[in-house]
Amino acid sequence: MFRAYSIGRLCGIRLDVHASWFPIYLLVALTIAGAEPVRALGWFTAFAVGAVAAAVLFASVVVHELAHALTARRFGVRTSSIALFLFGGVATLEAEPPNPRADALVALAGPAMSAAIAFAALGALHVVDAIVPVRYADVAASILAYVTFANAVLAAFNLIPAYPMDGGRVLRALLWRLRGDRDRATATAALVGIGFGLCFAVGGLVAVAATRTWQFAWYLIVAGYLVRTSWVQYRALRRATVMVSVRPSRQPASEAVSVKVRTADRWSV
């Protein structure tokens, strides 16, 4: 099992880096370095740009998760840790948001922050020539362009209503408000997440077969993550909700006892 390393605290929240994050960081850095026009800068400069851009990207992921955590804190929900791992980042909340409104606002905080970062990087991209020396302008522009694109994609992708992504949690909040039952809403959102995961898998297979491009295999990895996480959540709800009916000889049936067991929530990119 991979190990997580604590690298400090951010706003009082422990920040961890999972061992599975390191290869994905290297892959992202190499992908950026090998893309045009970065590759034209020369191999050393291209790799440096890729390394910096990947670091800024994952810093953006941490800020995305921090937005979830700080919004949850406003509703009295603490976050035990924020971790970077193979699929991005995850904020582990110590409890679930107390009501549908809080649930939706916590979910939307991450994509809103990613969109804000994308707009800020886009604005900086338009003035980079005026504030950065000419010899470094192309490098700075390449990094800002990638940060803009990556955060825009991060914001949009997370709004897809596929649990456990942020859009799926907004769907859960809506169902929770309509039905008045968080567990049933979570179960439905998890099934929708499984459906989206299977669609991603089919799309990835078709794209790989049609283009012979290995990068589309990433869709299969994302699909596997969605299906597995949604299925685990769905099964956990089925098992964790334990209805215990107690009817001793002297206790009327109307006094049956219901017990529900819940688990801590995780918010992932």
Backbone as CSV, one residue per row, in Angstrom:
resi,resn,N_x,N_y,N_z,CA_x,CA_y,CA_z,C_x,C_y,C_z
1,MET,0.843,-1.196,0.000,0.000,0.000,0.000,0.881,1.249,0.000
2,PHE,0.537,2.238,-0.838,1.345,3.441,-0.941,1.275,4.254,0.337
3,ARG,2.362,4.961,0.587,2.475,5.750,1.807,2.221,7.221,1.498
4,ALA,1.651,7.935,2.473,1.435,9.370,2.351,2.428,10.096,3.239
5,TYR,2.970,11.199,2.730,3.961,11.987,3.471,3.361,13.338,3.822
6,SER,3.435,13.700,5.075,2.955,15.003,5.518,4.038,16.042,5.237
7,ILE,3.667,17.134,4.559,4.649,18.162,4.200,4.359,19.498,4.878
8,GLY,3.435,19.498,5.829,3.160,20.732,6.572,1.672,20.938,6.778
9,ARG,1.316,22.153,7.139,-0.082,22.502,7.382,-0.426,23.771,6.605
10,LEU,-1.664,23.853,6.180,-2.138,24.996,5.416,-3.486,25.414,6.002
11,CYS,-3.522,26.628,6.570,-4.738,27.121,7.250,-5.181,26.142,8.334
12,GLY,-4.214,25.564,9.011,-4.503,24.623,10.088,-4.855,23.228,9.637
13,ILE,-4.773,22.941,8.344,-5.133,21.638,7.787,-3.876,20.916,7.337
14,ARG,-3.736,19.648,7.721,-2.559,18.874,7.336,-2.535,18.654,5.826
15,LEU,-1.369,18.887,5.237,-1.185,18.702,3.801,-0.312,17.483,3.572
16,ASP,-0.849,16.502,2.859,-0.152,15.243,2.595,0.126,15.093,1.103
17,VAL,1.193,14.370,0.794,1.499,13.970,-0.580,1.584,12.451,-0.609
18,HIS,0.700,11.837,-1.356,0.673,10.388,-1.488,1.778,9.947,-2.442
19,ALA,2.344,8.787,-2.184,3.445,8.297,-3.020,3.030,8.147,-4.477
20,SER,1.745,7.887,-4.736,1.273,7.729,-6.113,1.283,9.044,-6.876
21,TRP,1.436,10.178,-6.170,1.440,11.478,-6.847,2.725,11.709,-7.624
22,PHE,3.856,11.205,-7.153,5.146,11.506,-7.771,5.224,11.062,-9.236
23,PRO,4.823,9.839,-9.591,4.876,9.476,-11.018,3.933,10.303,-11.878
24,ILE,2.766,10.680,-11.339,1.852,11.474,-12.157,2.396,12.885,-12.332
25,TYR,3.093,13.399,-11.312,3.731,14.714,-11.458,4.783,14.667,-12.568
26,LEU,5.610,13.619,-12.575,6.637,13.477,-13.605,6.008,13.334,-14.983
27,LEU,4.913,12.573,-15.081,4.237,12.388,-16.356,3.681,13.713,-16.877
28,VAL,3.069,14.493,-16.007,2.516,15.789,-16.416,3.636,16.721,-16.863
29,ALA,4.747,16.748,-16.106,5.875,17.611,-16.463,6.442,17.234,-17.830
30,LEU,6.603,15.941,-18.085,7.132,15.488,-19.372,6.158,15.773,-20.510
31,THR,4.860,15.640,-20.243,3.856,15.916,-21.265,3.888,17.384,-21.675
32,ILE,4.005,18.258,-20.694,4.076,19.695,-20.989,5.373,20.009,-21.734
33,ALA,6.475,19.420,-21.291,7.774,19.684,-21.915,7.806,19.219,-23.366
34,GLY,7.069,18.166,-23.691,7.093,17.630,-25.042,6.092,18.255,-25.981
35,ALA,5.265,19.168,-25.474,4.245,19.796,-26.320,4.787,21.069,-26.955
36,GLU,4.268,21.381,-28.131,4.611,22.649,-28.779,3.811,23.769,-28.123
37,PRO,4.375,24.995,-27.960,5.709,25.420,-28.411,6.802,25.245,-27.364
38,VAL,6.477,24.562,-26.253,7.464,24.431,-25.171,8.684,23.661,-25.654
39,ARG,8.458,22.603,-26.431,9.563,21.767,-26.905,10.589,22.571,-27.701
40,ALA,10.118,23.626,-28.379,11.014,24.443,-29.201,11.998,25.262,-28.370
41,LEU,11.794,25.336,-27.054,12.680,26.109,-26.192,13.998,25.382,-25.910
42,GLY,14.142,24.130,-26.334,15.322,23.330,-25.992,14.980,22.383,-24.859
43,TRP,15.619,21.223,-24.842,15.197,20.174,-23.908,15.326,20.592,-22.454
44,PHE,16.408,21.269,-22.085,16.598,21.655,-20.685,15.530,22.666,-20.250
45,THR,15.371,23.725,-21.053,14.379,24.750,-20.720,12.965,24.178,-20.773
46,ALA,12.721,23.303,-21.752,11.392,22.704,-21.883,11.047,21.878,-20.652
47,PHE,12.015,21.088,-20.165,11.737,20.284,-18.973,11.546,21.175,-17.751
48,ALA,12.325,22.258,-17.659,12.168,23.182,-16.540,10.781,23.818,-16.557
49,VAL,10.339,24.219,-17.763,8.995,24.790,-17.891,7.941,23.754,-17.505
50,GLY,8.130,22.516,-17.969,7.187,21.453,-17.632,7.126,21.201,-16.141
51,ALA,8.287,21.184,-15.483,8.336,20.944,-14.045,7.644,22.060,-13.269
52,VAL,7.916,23.314,-13.668,7.292,24.448,-12.979,5.793,24.481,-13.236
53,ALA,5.395,24.280,-14.502,3.973,24.304,-14.834,3.214,23.198,-14.094
54,ALA,3.809,22.003,-14.008,3.166,20.908,-13.281,3.046,21.236,-11.800
55,ALA,4.081,21.862,-11.230,4.026,22.248,-9.818,2.934,23.286,-9.577
56,VAL,2.837,24.260,-10.494,1.796,25.284,-10.357,0.410,24.651,-10.506
57,LEU,0.294,23.688,-11.428,-0.980,22.999,-11.609,-1.406,22.304,-10.321
58,PHE,-0.491,21.557,-9.715,-0.863,20.833,-8.508,-1.049,21.767,-7.317
59,ALA,-0.364,22.916,-7.324,-0.648,23.937,-6.318,-2.079,24.440,-6.493
60,SER,-2.515,24.561,-7.748,-3.900,24.958,-8.019,-4.880,23.912,-7.496
61,VAL,-4.509,22.636,-7.609,-5.357,21.566,-7.085,-5.487,21.694,-5.567
62,VAL,-4.372,22.006,-4.904,-4.417,22.188,-3.450,-5.336,23.352,-3.087
63,VAL,-5.245,24.452,-3.831,-6.104,25.610,-3.571,-7.568,25.251,-3.826
64,HIS,-7.820,24.450,-4.850,-9.167,23.953,-5.139,-9.725,23.205,-3.918
65,GLU,-8.923,22.289,-3.387,-9.363,21.514,-2.218,-9.479,22.399,-0.979
66,LEU,-8.586,23.385,-0.865,-8.642,24.300,0.272,-9.945,25.097,0.249
67,ALA,-10.417,25.449,-0.951,-11.699,26.158,-1.051,-12.833,25.305,-0.507
68,HIS,-12.815,23.994,-0.819,-13.800,23.087,-0.216,-13.700,23.133,1.305
69,ALA,-12.466,23.002,1.796,-12.249,22.888,3.238,-12.671,24.144,3.984
70,LEU,-12.309,25.307,3.462,-12.630,26.554,4.160,-14.123,26.854,4.100
71,THR,-14.770,26.483,3.005,-16.225,26.650,2.937,-16.917,25.719,3.919
72,ALA,-16.417,24.474,4.004,-16.983,23.533,4.984,-16.792,24.053,6.404
73,ARG,-15.673,24.701,6.666,-15.407,25.234,7.999,-16.447,26.277,8.391
74,ARG,-16.924,27.040,7.421,-17.949,28.053,7.703,-19.248,27.430,8.189
75,PHE,-19.448,26.163,7.851,-20.650,25.454,8.292,-20.362,24.522,9.467
76,GLY,-19.211,24.731,10.107,-18.880,23.958,11.300,-18.303,22.591,11.043
77,VAL,-17.880,22.319,9.802,-17.309,21.018,9.456,-15.804,21.171,9.290
78,ARG,-15.049,20.426,10.061,-13.591,20.497,9.998,-13.052,19.542,8.929
79,THR,-11.850,19.868,8.433,-11.160,19.030,7.454,-9.892,18.484,8.088
80,SER,-9.749,17.168,8.102,-8.591,16.561,8.758,-7.335,16.669,7.903
81,SER,-7.484,16.608,6.563,-6.301,16.666,5.709,-6.675,16.978,4.266
82,ILE,-5.691,17.505,3.545,-5.761,17.646,2.097,-4.591,16.855,1.547
83,ALA,-4.857,15.986,0.584,-3.804,15.115,0.056,-3.751,15.190,-1.462
84,LEU,-2.533,15.202,-2.002,-2.311,15.038,-3.429,-2.062,13.563,-3.701
85,PHE,-2.716,13.014,-4.728,-2.524,11.608,-5.047,-2.669,11.415,-6.549
86,LEU,-2.744,10.182,-6.986,-2.715,9.848,-8.408,-3.741,10.617,-9.219
87,PHE,-4.943,10.788,-8.698,-6.027,11.402,-9.454,-6.227,12.876,-9.143
88,GLY,-5.251,13.503,-8.496,-5.373,14.937,-8.220,-5.266,15.228,-6.741
89,GLY,-6.374,15.657,-6.150,-6.352,16.006,-4.736,-7.632,15.571,-4.064
90,VAL,-7.584,15.455,-2.745,-8.762,15.078,-1.977,-8.703,15.764,-0.622
91,ALA,-9.820,16.350,-0.217,-9.965,16.931,1.111,-10.848,15.997,1.919
92,THR,-10.361,15.548,3.054,-11.106,14.617,3.897,-11.805,15.387,5.000
93,LEU,-13.126,15.510,4.880,-13.916,16.197,5.892,-14.220,15.246,7.042
94,GLU,-14.258,15.794,8.247,-14.512,14.960,9.418,-15.990,14.624,9.577
95,ALA,-16.853,15.304,8.870,-18.289,15.022,8.891,-18.878,15.531,7.586
96,GLU,-20.115,15.166,7.334,-20.787,15.649,6.141,-21.414,17.015,6.404
97,PRO,-21.579,17.856,5.384,-22.256,19.137,5.561,-23.635,18.940,6.182
98,PRO,-24.088,19.897,6.997,-25.301,19.680,7.796,-26.609,19.758,7.032
99,ASN,-26.637,20.362,5.836,-27.891,20.504,5.105,-27.591,20.594,3.610
100,PRO,-28.614,20.468,2.760,-28.383,20.493,1.310,-27.715,21.776,0.822
101,ARG,-28.092,22.924,1.380,-27.485,24.186,0.945,-25.986,24.178,1.213
102,ALA,-25.603,23.765,2.416,-24.180,23.694,2.760,-23.466,22.694,1.863
103,ASP,-24.111,21.570,1.593,-23.520,20.541,0.738,-23.209,21.101,-0.648
104,ALA,-24.176,21.830,-1.224,-23.986,22.393,-2.558,-22.907,23.473,-2.570
105,LEU,-22.896,24.338,-1.555,-21.915,25.429,-1.518,-20.498,24.891,-1.332
106,VAL,-20.346,23.878,-0.506,-19.024,23.274,-0.321,-18.555,22.648,-1.636
107,ALA,-19.469,21.982,-2.340,-19.112,21.346,-3.609,-18.734,22.370,-4.668
108,LEU,-19.460,23.482,-4.728,-19.222,24.484,-5.771,-17.999,25.346,-5.492
109,ALA,-17.529,25.367,-4.252,-16.392,26.222,-3.896,-15.136,25.845,-4.678
110,GLY,-14.904,24.562,-4.887,-13.711,24.121,-5.606,-13.690,24.570,-7.060
111,PRO,-14.732,24.226,-7.861,-14.750,24.695,-9.246,-14.718,26.216,-9.359
112,ALA,-15.376,26.924,-8.428,-15.348,28.390,-8.470,-13.924,28.908,-8.285
113,MET,-13.169,28.285,-7.391,-11.783,28.691,-7.170,-10.929,28.382,-8.395
114,SER,-11.127,27.210,-9.002,-10.365,26.861,-10.207,-10.667,27.834,-11.341
115,ALA,-11.932,28.228,-11.484,-12.296,29.199,-12.515,-11.638,30.546,-12.247
116,ALA,-11.588,30.940,-10.962,-10.950,32.208,-10.606,-9.461,32.179,-10.938
117,ILE,-8.801,31.049,-10.671,-7.375,30.918,-11.003,-7.174,30.991,-12.514
118,ALA,-8.066,30.352,-13.269,-7.961,30.383,-14.733,-8.087,31.810,-15.263
119,PHE,-9.032,32.566,-14.742,-9.203,33.956,-15.180,-8.009,34.817,-14.784
120,ALA,-7.476,34.572,-13.574,-6.304,35.337,-13.131,-5.096,35.041,-14.010
121,ALA,-4.875,33.765,-14.341,-3.752,33.401,-15.210,-3.945,33.950,-16.616
122,LEU,-5.190,33.955,-17.085,-5.471,34.509,-18.419,-5.181,36.011,-18.444
123,GLY,-5.555,36.695,-17.363,-5.253,38.119,-17.286,-3.759,38.380,-17.273
124,ALA,-3.017,37.557,-16.505,-1.562,37.714,-16.459,-0.930,37.416,-17.808
125,LEU,-1.534,36.473,-18.549,-1.000,36.114,-19.861,-1.040,37.299,-20.824
126,HIS,-2.036,38.155,-20.678,-2.195,39.294,-21.587,-1.228,40.434,-21.278
127,VAL,-0.625,40.391,-20.085,0.303,41.481,-19.739,1.724,40.969,-19.523
128,VAL,1.964,39.683,-19.835,3.266,39.093,-19.538,4.395,39.800,-20.296
129,ASP,4.127,40.225,-21.525,5.176,40.895,-22.314,5.599,42.226,-21.704
130,ALA,4.679,42.852,-20.974,4.980,44.168,-20.407,5.718,44.085,-19.075
131,ILE,5.635,42.951,-18.381,6.216,42.869,-17.039,7.349,41.859,-16.920
132,VAL,7.542,41.025,-17.926,8.586,39.995,-17.879,9.643,40.327,-18.919
133,PRO,10.939,40.223,-18.571,11.997,40.465,-19.560,11.803,39.623,-20.811
134,VAL,12.223,40.143,-21.945,11.974,39.504,-23.239,12.497,38.072,-23.286
135,ARG,13.666,37.826,-22.702,14.266,36.492,-22.785,13.464,35.438,-22.018
136,TYR,12.637,35.887,-21.056,11.844,34.936,-20.276,10.359,34.997,-20.624
137,ALA,9.985,35.888,-21.533,8.564,36.102,-21.819,7.895,34.844,-22.379
138,ASP,8.582,34.147,-23.296,7.991,32.944,-23.884,7.788,31.849,-22.844
139,VAL,8.758,31.713,-21.945,8.650,30.696,-20.891,7.486,31.024,-19.963
140,ALA,7.411,32.282,-19.526,6.329,32.693,-18.628,4.972,32.535,-19.308
141,ALA,4.908,32.890,-20.588,3.647,32.769,-21.327,3.223,31.310,-21.447
142,SER,4.184,30.412,-21.669,3.863,28.991,-21.785,3.288,28.451,-20.485
143,ILE,3.894,28.833,-19.365,3.413,28.375,-18.057,2.019,28.924,-17.785
144,LEU,1.819,30.218,-18.031,0.516,30.834,-17.774,-0.565,30.253,-18.671
145,ALA,-0.221,29.966,-19.924,-1.198,29.382,-20.842,-1.642,28.007,-20.346
146,TYR,-0.685,27.224,-19.880,-1.043,25.891,-19.395,-1.878,25.984,-18.114
147,VAL,-1.502,26.875,-17.212,-2.265,27.037,-15.965,-3.689,27.490,-16.272
148,THR,-3.836,28.392,-17.232,-5.177,28.849,-17.632,-6.004,27.684,-18.148
149,PHE,-5.430,26.946,-19.094,-6.160,25.832,-19.705,-6.489,24.751,-18.681
150,ALA,-5.495,24.364,-17.870,-5.687,23.268,-16.930,-6.753,23.599,-15.888
151,ASN,-6.757,24.832,-15.375,-7.746,25.198,-14.364,-9.136,25.361,-14.957
152,ALA,-9.214,25.826,-16.202,-10.514,25.900,-16.866,-11.096,24.503,-17.047
153,VAL,-10.244,23.564,-17.475,-10.693,22.175,-17.626,-11.063,21.583,-16.270
154,LEU,-10.252,21.877,-15.250,-10.512,21.357,-13.911,-11.866,21.834,-13.401
155,ALA,-12.173,23.118,-13.609,-13.453,23.660,-13.162,-14.613,23.019,-13.912
156,ALA,-14.485,22.931,-15.246,-15.577,22.393,-16.057,-15.767,20.898,-15.819
157,PHE,-14.667,20.147,-15.771,-14.758,18.695,-15.612,-15.380,18.321,-14.274
158,ASN,-15.041,19.083,-13.234,-15.573,18.759,-11.913,-17.056,19.049,-11.785
159,LEU,-17.623,19.828,-12.695,-19.048,20.130,-12.639,-19.898,19.060,-13.315
160,ILE,-19.264,18.072,-13.949,-20.028,16.951,-14.501,-20.725,16.236,-13.345
161,PRO,-22.030,15.972,-13.454,-22.780,15.381,-12.331,-22.478,13.900,-12.120
162,ALA,-21.189,13.594,-11.929,-20.763,12.212,-11.703,-20.135,12.118,-10.325
163,TYR,-20.839,11.516,-9.388,-20.319,11.343,-8.036,-19.063,10.469,-8.096
164,PRO,-17.967,10.791,-7.359,-17.874,11.766,-6.271,-17.327,13.127,-6.680
165,MET,-17.356,13.475,-7.963,-16.885,14.788,-8.353,-17.844,15.857,-7.846
166,ASP,-17.418,17.111,-7.940,-18.177,18.195,-7.331,-19.578,18.315,-7.921
167,GLY,-19.695,18.131,-9.245,-21.013,18.179,-9.862,-21.921,17.077,-9.338
168,GLY,-21.363,15.918,-9.067,-22.131,14.831,-8.485,-22.598,15.143,-7.082
169,ARG,-21.800,15.901,-6.341,-22.195,16.291,-4.995,-23.274,17.375,-5.028
170,VAL,-23.227,18.236,-6.055,-24.310,19.196,-6.228,-25.610,18.450,-6.554
171,LEU,-25.513,17.419,-7.402,-26.670,16.578,-7.689,-27.193,15.942,-6.410
172,ARG,-26.289,15.445,-5.560,-26.719,14.853,-4.300,-27.448,15.877,-3.441
173,ALA,-26.915,17.107,-3.379,-27.547,18.148,-2.573,-28.961,18.446,-3.068
174,LEU,-29.115,18.498,-4.404,-30.434,18.748,-4.976,-31.402,17.619,-4.640
175,LEU,-30.955,16.374,-4.806,-31.807,15.222,-4.480,-32.116,15.171,-2.990
176,TRP,-31.134,15.520,-2.190,-31.325,15.553,-0.731,-32.421,16.550,-0.376
177,ARG,-32.384,17.725,-1.004,-33.396,18.743,-0.720,-34.781,18.294,-1.185
178,LEU,-34.840,17.630,-2.333,-36.127,17.200,-2.873,-36.707,16.029,-2.093
179,ARG,-35.848,15.100,-1.680,-36.317,13.879,-1.030,-36.279,13.951,0.489
180,GLY,-35.432,14.838,1.015,-35.301,14.938,2.464,-34.509,13.805,3.085
181,ASP,-33.765,13.064,2.286,-32.989,11.925,2.786,-31.610,11.949,2.136
182,ARG,-30.579,12.223,2.943,-29.220,12.327,2.408,-28.699,10.994,1.903
183,ASP,-28.995,9.912,2.616,-28.470,8.610,2.210,-29.044,8.159,0.868
184,ARG,-30.345,8.329,0.686,-30.948,7.959,-0.600,-30.400,8.834,-1.723
185,ALA,-30.212,10.114,-1.424,-29.658,11.025,-2.439,-28.241,10.618,-2.808
186,THR,-27.435,10.234,-1.818,-26.063,9.813,-2.081,-26.038,8.535,-2.903
187,ALA,-26.931,7.601,-2.581,-26.985,6.340,-3.325,-27.332,6.593,-4.791
188,THR,-28.299,7.474,-5.036,-28.679,7.787,-6.418,-27.536,8.473,-7.156
189,ALA,-26.886,9.449,-6.497,-25.761,10.153,-7.120,-24.614,9.187,-7.414
190,ALA,-24.407,8.213,-6.535,-23.355,7.221,-6.761,-23.662,6.365,-7.982
191,LEU,-24.923,5.976,-8.160,-25.303,5.195,-9.340,-25.119,6.016,-10.620
192,VAL,-25.435,7.314,-10.560,-25.200,8.185,-11.711,-23.701,8.264,-12.007
193,GLY,-22.881,8.326,-10.946,-21.433,8.344,-11.114,-20.927,7.089,-11.800
194,ILE,-21.487,5.949,-11.442,-21.102,4.696,-12.095,-21.452,4.756,-13.582
195,GLY,-22.634,5.300,-13.892,-23.042,5.425,-15.287,-22.094,6.307,-16.088
196,PHE,-21.713,7.462,-15.506,-20.767,8.340,-16.188,-19.411,7.652,-16.357
197,GLY,-18.980,6.913,-15.330,-17.711,6.207,-15.421,-17.695,5.207,-16.560
198,LEU,-18.788,4.466,-16.723,-18.872,3.501,-17.818,-18.863,4.205,-19.173
199,CYS,-19.507,5.385,-19.242,-19.483,6.158,-20.489,-18.067,6.632,-20.819
200,PHE,-17.341,7.065,-19.783,-15.957,7.474,-19.988,-15.122,6.304,-20.495
201,ALA,-15.356,5.123,-19.935,-14.594,3.948,-20.349,-14.834,3.627,-21.819
202,VAL,-16.103,3.644,-22.234,-16.428,3.365,-23.636,-15.817,4.434,-24.545
203,GLY,-15.952,5.716,-24.134,-15.380,6.795,-24.924,-13.877,6.681,-25.062
204,GLY,-13.206,6.301,-23.962,-11.761,6.132,-24.005,-11.336,5.016,-24.929
205,LEU,-12.046,3.897,-24.871,-11.720,2.767,-25.746,-11.908,3.133,-27.213
206,VAL,-13.002,3.829,-27.514,-13.260,4.239,-28.894,-12.184,5.207,-29.376
207,ALA,-11.802,6.172,-28.500,-10.797,7.165,-28.881,-9.437,6.516,-29.119
208,VAL,-9.058,5.582,-28.251,-7.774,4.891,-28.427,-7.770,4.079,-29.717
209,ALA,-8.872,3.371,-29.983,-8.946,2.548,-31.195,-8.950,3.395,-32.457
210,ALA,-9.609,4.556,-32.398,-9.743,5.390,-33.591,-8.487,6.197,-33.891
211,THR,-7.790,6.643,-32.847,-6.646,7.545,-33.051,-5.299,6.884,-32.850
212,ARG,-5.297,5.704,-32.208,-4.044,5.032,-31.863,-3.160,5.924,-30.994
213,THR,-3.796,6.769,-30.192,-3.079,7.702,-29.325,-3.220,7.244,-27.877
214,TRP,-2.085,6.975,-27.226,-2.127,6.387,-25.891,-2.664,7.363,-24.843
215,GLN,-2.596,8.687,-25.095,-3.055,9.640,-24.091,-4.532,9.449,-23.746
216,PHE,-5.316,8.938,-24.700,-6.734,8.737,-24.429,-6.972,7.608,-23.428
217,ALA,-5.940,6.823,-23.145,-6.077,5.781,-22.125,-6.322,6.384,-20.755
218,TRP,-5.995,7.678,-20.595,-6.255,8.349,-19.318,-7.745,8.344,-18.993
219,TYR,-8.598,8.377,-20.037,-10.034,8.314,-19.816,-10.418,6.998,-19.134
220,LEU,-9.708,5.939,-19.487,-9.992,4.642,-18.866,-9.611,4.649,-17.396
221,ILE,-8.509,5.320,-17.068,-8.086,5.402,-15.674,-9.092,6.216,-14.864
222,VAL,-9.505,7.347,-15.427,-10.514,8.172,-14.755,-11.823,7.395,-14.605
223,ALA,-12.188,6.658,-15.643,-13.414,5.858,-15.586,-13.338,4.823,-14.480
224,GLY,-12.188,4.155,-14.372,-12.017,3.168,-13.312,-12.137,3.791,-11.936
225,TYR,-11.567,4.988,-11.779,-11.649,5.690,-10.493,-13.096,6.045,-10.156
226,LEU,-13.837,6.572,-11.141,-15.227,6.959,-10.901,-16.084,5.750,-10.537
227,VAL,-15.955,4.685,-11.321,-16.774,3.502,-11.074,-16.450,2.892,-9.719
228,ARG,-15.156,2.763,-9.425,-14.769,2.142,-8.158,-15.221,2.981,-6.963
229,THR,-14.960,4.304,-7.010,-15.309,5.160,-5.885,-16.820,5.223,-5.684
230,SER,-17.566,5.346,-6.770,-19.026,5.407,-6.653,-19.585,4.086,-6.134
231,TRP,-19.044,2.980,-6.622,-19.538,1.672,-6.185,-19.213,1.427,-4.713
232,VAL,-18.005,1.806,-4.295,-17.640,1.645,-2.883,-18.573,2.472,-2.004
233,GLN,-18.876,3.706,-2.415,-19.782,4.556,-1.644,-21.182,3.960,-1.597
234,TYR,-21.640,3.451,-2.736,-22.971,2.859,-2.791,-23.076,1.636,-1.882
235,ARG,-22.082,0.761,-1.948,-22.094,-0.430,-1.103,-21.965,-0.065,0.365
236,ALA,-21.140,0.949,0.664,-20.973,1.367,2.050,-22.296,1.868,2.627
237,LEU,-23.061,2.599,1.811,-24.356,3.083,2.284,-25.317,1.927,2.523
238,ARG,-25.279,0.953,1.625,-26.167,-0.207,1.786,-25.839,-0.978,3.053
239,ARG,-24.539,-1.047,3.377,-24.128,-1.819,4.547,-24.167,-1.007,5.832
240,ALA,-23.873,0.302,5.706,-23.737,1.118,6.910,-25.075,1.499,7.524
241,THR,-26.133,1.552,6.700,-27.441,1.884,7.233,-28.057,0.616,7.824
242,VAL,-27.955,0.499,9.110,-28.403,-0.709,9.804,-29.675,-0.372,10.574
243,MET,-30.738,-1.017,10.218,-32.005,-0.797,10.903,-32.178,-1.886,11.961
244,VAL,-32.183,-1.478,13.212,-32.309,-2.414,14.321,-33.662,-2.212,14.966
245,SER,-34.511,-3.176,14.858,-35.844,-3.095,15.458,-35.852,-3.871,16.761
246,VAL,-36.158,-3.177,17.827,-36.177,-3.800,19.152,-37.615,-3.821,19.625
247,ARG,-38.134,-5.007,19.884,-39.498,-5.121,20.348,-39.588,-6.119,21.501
248,PRO,-39.115,-5.729,22.706,-39.246,-6.613,23.857,-40.716,-6.826,24.187
249,SER,-40.989,-7.803,25.045,-42.371,-8.144,25.370,-43.110,-6.994,26.032
250,ARG,-42.377,-6.105,26.748,-43.040,-5.008,27.437,-42.924,-3.681,26.676
251,GLN,-42.346,-3.704,25.492,-42.161,-2.470,24.727,-43.059,-2.484,23.501
252,PRO,-43.899,-1.456,23.323,-44.793,-1.432,22.165,-44.017,-1.339,20.861
253,ALA,-44.640,-1.832,19.799,-43.969,-1.835,18.498,-43.634,-0.431,18.027
254,SER,-44.401,0.573,18.460,-44.164,1.938,18.012,-42.863,2.514,18.524
255,GLU,-42.224,1.838,19.514,-40.987,2.328,20.083,-39.773,1.630,19.483
256,ALA,-39.910,1.117,18.262,-38.784,0.481,17.583,-37.652,1.479,17.435
257,VAL,-36.420,0.970,17.521,-35.234,1.810,17.481,-34.580,1.695,16.123
258,SER,-34.253,2.826,15.512,-33.554,2.857,14.222,-32.174,3.425,14.433
259,VAL,-31.159,2.737,13.906,-29.782,3.175,14.044,-29.178,3.338,12.666
260,LYS,-28.565,4.490,12.410,-27.882,4.713,11.138,-26.421,5.004,11.408
261,VAL,-25.556,4.297,10.715,-24.118,4.479,10.863,-23.611,5.223,9.642
262,ARG,-22.870,6.322,9.845,-22.366,7.118,8.734,-20.849,7.152,8.768
263,THR,-20.277,7.423,7.616,-18.828,7.538,7.508,-18.450,8.962,7.162
264,ALA,-17.183,9.304,7.414,-16.681,10.636,7.069,-16.706,10.824,5.561
265,ASP,-16.769,12.070,5.133,-16.893,12.368,3.711,-15.540,12.752,3.129
266,ARG,-15.370,12.458,1.840,-14.155,12.835,1.113,-14.546,13.652,-0.109
267,TRP,-13.836,14.709,-0.319,-14.085,15.597,-1.454,-12.876,15.566,-2.360
268,SER,-13.056,15.015,-3.562,-11.923,14.878,-4.465,-12.103,15.742,-5.691
269,VAL,-11.004,15.998,-6.353,-11.035,16.794,-7.575,-11.726,16.016,-8.683
